[in-house]
């Protein structure tokens, strides 16, 4: 990874934390919907980088969000889980194509990119809300939060993705 790439990832890391903590943690649509846009960092992180470093950075990302959100390591556990499962999700969405050296997320179809992001969000939210509520007797509440918060997160992440994508000409 080039020094420019390190810089861009550091800027994304810090900006997504700031936006999550200062803006989206304060929003509360319908009393329970809080979009979690920091997941975009895990979506944008380079594919061929060191996996141990990626999982460590994911833990740090979740831990910092937990500190500011007072959520007792729920974000850290969810972030580490989707960082660990990311190769399996990518293999499911993109097939074996993502294992080639020339693979880039920007070279895939829009449907594949949205599916990949949606699966990251669903996995994150399912674990997050299951750990938060920690009771299978409240399964409908967990599913309601996963569906509605997941949909809001997906919409906001797609808007951010569109705003900050590099246009090919």
PyMOL commands that set and color helices and strands:
alter all, ss='L'
color gray80, all
select helices_A, chain A and resi 3-24+39-44+51-69+74-99+105-107+110-133+136-163
alter helices_A, ss='H'
color red, helices_A
deselect
rebuild
show_as cartoon
